[in-house]
Amino acid sequence: MTGRPVGFFEGTGMPDSGWWKALWPDPAKVLGAVGVAPGMDVIDLCSGDGWFTLPLSRIARRVIAIDIDTALLEAAKTRIAERGVAPNCTFVEADAYDLPKVAPGPVDFILLANAFHGVPDQPRLARAVRDVLKPAGAFAILNWYARPREETIILGEPRGPATELRMTPEQTIASVEPGGLKFRNRVEVSPYHYGAVFERPL
């Protein structure tokens, strides 16, 4: 953790856009697979440079992109503004744990992509998510499979978080459910990732 800014989760650096596109060539398809639907109010948590924020803005009624990194939020704003779909997006600089303080109200869906493996207190984050979801609202985690990093080759190089940070679906479920969310289903979203979907009980 030495040298990482306060509030930044471990192993969650933003990759260059070339291999981001190679890893997620069709982000809208991923969003549909985990349950994002038209008319939803959605939070893109730890949104980074907006790779998923952009397709979310084309599907959802309203999108709130939250990240602790000012530079990445600015990159996301630029990405979305250049494509003319910014009016339904709000960008918030904040720590993910502070989600209940900065969310504008209960939402239908929260997405967390490529970051959960680095969260120091995962049940705490799950509680924060629960507190801003509507009853029966969903929380989708896109997580790297617990495979050795040297086996996750993208554009000819090993990519993703360190092997020891990666989590099995069972580990993810065990880390989220103590925060008050119930596991709903799992979907395959890339050769290297699964989507674990949880819901806030009624």
C-alpha positions in Angstrom: 0.0 0.0 0.0 3.0 2.3 0.3 2.8 5.2 -2.1 -0.9 4.8 -2.9 -3.1 7.8 -2.3 -5.4 7.6 0.7 -8.7 6.1 -0.2 -7.4 4.3 -3.3 -8.2 0.6 -3.3 -5.3 -1.9 -3.9 -4.7 -3.2 -7.4 -7.2 -0.9 -9.1 -5.1 1.1 -11.5 -6.7 2.2 -14.7 -5.2 0.4 -17.8 -4.5 2.1 -21.1 -7.5 2.3 -23.4 -6.0 -0.2 -25.9 -6.2 -3.2 -23.7 -9.3 -2.0 -21.9 -11.0 -2.2 -25.3 -9.5 -5.7 -25.9 -10.8 -6.9 -22.5 -14.2 -5.3 -22.8 -15.0 -5.0 -26.5 -18.8 -4.8 -25.9 -19.5 -3.2 -22.5 -23.2 -2.7 -23.3 -23.6 -6.5 -23.7 -21.9 -6.9 -20.3 -24.3 -4.4 -18.7 -27.3 -6.3 -20.2 -26.0 -9.6 -18.9 -25.8 -8.3 -15.3 -29.3 -6.8 -15.4 -29.0 -3.1 -16.4 -32.2 -2.1 -18.1 -33.7 1.1 -19.6 -35.3 3.5 -17.2 -33.0 2.6 -14.3 -31.2 5.0 -12.0 -27.6 3.6 -11.9 -24.4 4.3 -10.0 -21.1 3.5 -11.7 -19.0 3.0 -8.5 -15.2 3.4 -8.9 -16.1 4.5 -12.5 -12.5 5.2 -13.6 -12.3 6.8 -17.1 -15.9 6.0 -18.0 -15.6 2.8 -20.0 -18.8 1.5 -18.6 -20.3 4.9 -17.8 -20.7 5.7 -21.5 -22.8 2.7 -22.4 -24.7 3.1 -19.1 -25.6 6.6 -20.1 -27.2 5.2 -23.3 -29.3 2.6 -21.4 -30.2 4.1 -18.0 -32.4 7.0 -17.2 -29.8 8.6 -14.9 -26.2 7.7 -14.2 -24.0 8.8 -11.3 -20.3 8.1 -11.9 -18.4 8.1 -8.6 -14.6 7.9 -8.3 -11.9 9.1 -6.0 -9.5 10.1 -8.8 -10.1 13.6 -10.2 -8.1 12.9 -13.3 -10.1 9.8 -14.2 -13.4 11.6 -13.7 -12.3 14.3 -16.0 -11.3 11.7 -18.6 -14.8 10.1 -18.2 -16.5 13.5 -18.6 -14.5 14.1 -21.8 -15.3 10.6 -23.2 -19.0 11.1 -22.7 -19.2 14.7 -23.8 -17.4 13.9 -27.0 -20.2 11.5 -27.8 -23.0 13.8 -26.9 -24.6 11.8 -24.2 -23.7 13.7 -21.0 -27.0 15.3 -20.0 -28.1 12.3 -17.9 -24.7 11.8 -16.2 -23.5 13.2 -12.9 -19.9 12.9 -11.9 -19.0 12.8 -8.2 -15.5 12.7 -6.7 -15.8 10.7 -3.5 -14.5 7.7 -1.5 -16.6 4.6 -2.3 -17.2 4.1 1.4 -19.0 7.5 1.5 -21.5 6.4 -1.0 -24.6 7.0 1.3 -23.3 10.6 1.8 -23.0 11.5 -1.9 -25.7 9.5 -3.6 -28.6 11.7 -4.6 -31.2 9.1 -3.5 -32.1 5.4 -3.7 -31.1 3.9 -7.0 -32.1 0.7 -8.9 -28.6 -0.6 -9.7 -25.0 -0.2 -8.7 -22.1 -1.4 -10.8 -18.6 -2.1 -9.5 -16.1 -3.2 -12.2 -12.6 -4.4 -11.6 -12.2 -3.0 -8.2 -13.8 -5.2 -5.5 -10.7 -7.4 -5.2 -8.8 -4.4 -3.7 -11.4 -3.2 -1.2 -9.8 -3.4 2.3 -13.2 -3.8 4.1 -15.6 -5.5 1.7 -18.6 -5.9 4.0 -18.4 -2.2 4.8 -18.6 -1.3 1.2 -21.5 -3.8 0.8 -23.3 -2.0 3.6 -22.7 1.4 1.9 -24.2 -0.1 -1.3 -27.2 -1.6 0.5 -28.0 1.8 2.1 -28.5 3.5 -1.3 -30.2 0.7 -3.2 -34.0 0.6 -3.5 -35.7 -2.5 -2.2 -34.9 -5.3 -4.7 -32.3 -3.1 -6.2 -29.2 -4.8 -7.6 -25.4 -4.6 -7.1 -23.2 -6.2 -9.7 -19.6 -6.9 -9.2 -17.4 -7.6 -12.2 -14.5 -9.5 -10.7 -11.4 -11.3 -12.1 -11.5 -15.0 -11.8 -9.0 -16.4 -9.3 -6.5 -17.5 -11.9 -2.8 -16.9 -11.9 -2.0 -13.5 -13.4 0.4 -15.1 -15.8 -2.6 -16.9 -17.4 -4.6 -13.8 -18.1 -3.0 -12.7 -21.3 -4.4 -9.7 -23.1 -2.6 -8.2 -26.1 0.3 -10.5 -25.4 1.0 -9.6 -21.8 -0.3 -10.7 -18.4 -2.9 -8.3 -17.1 -5.1 -7.6 -14.1 -4.4 -7.6 -10.4 -1.9 -9.7 -8.6 -2.8 -13.3 -8.3 -3.1 -13.1 -4.5 -5.8 -10.3 -4.8 -8.1 -12.3 -7.0 -11.3 -13.8 -5.6 -13.4 -16.9 -6.4 -17.1 -16.3 -6.8 -17.6 -18.0 -3.5 -15.2 -15.6 -1.8 -17.0 -12.6 -3.3 -20.4 -13.9 -2.1 -19.0 -14.5 1.4 -17.6 -11.0 1.5 -20.8 -9.2 0.3 -23.6 -11.0 2.1 -22.5 -9.9 5.6 -23.2 -6.4 4.4 -26.9 -7.1 4.1 -27.2 -8.0 0.4 -28.4 -11.4 -1.0 -26.7 -13.2 -3.8 -28.9 -13.4 -6.9 -27.0 -15.0 -9.7 -23.6 -15.2 -11.5 -22.9 -14.6 -15.1 -19.9 -15.0 -17.4 -18.9 -11.6 -18.7 -15.5 -12.2 -20.2 -13.0 -15.0 -20.5 -11.4 -13.7 -17.4 -14.3 -12.2 -15.4 -17.5 -13.2 -13.8 -20.4 -11.0 -12.8 -21.8 -11.6 -9.3 -25.2 -10.0 -8.8 -26.7 -9.2 -5.4 -29.9 -7.6 -4.4 -31.2 -5.6 -1.4 -33.9 -7.7 0.2 -37.5 -6.3 0.2 
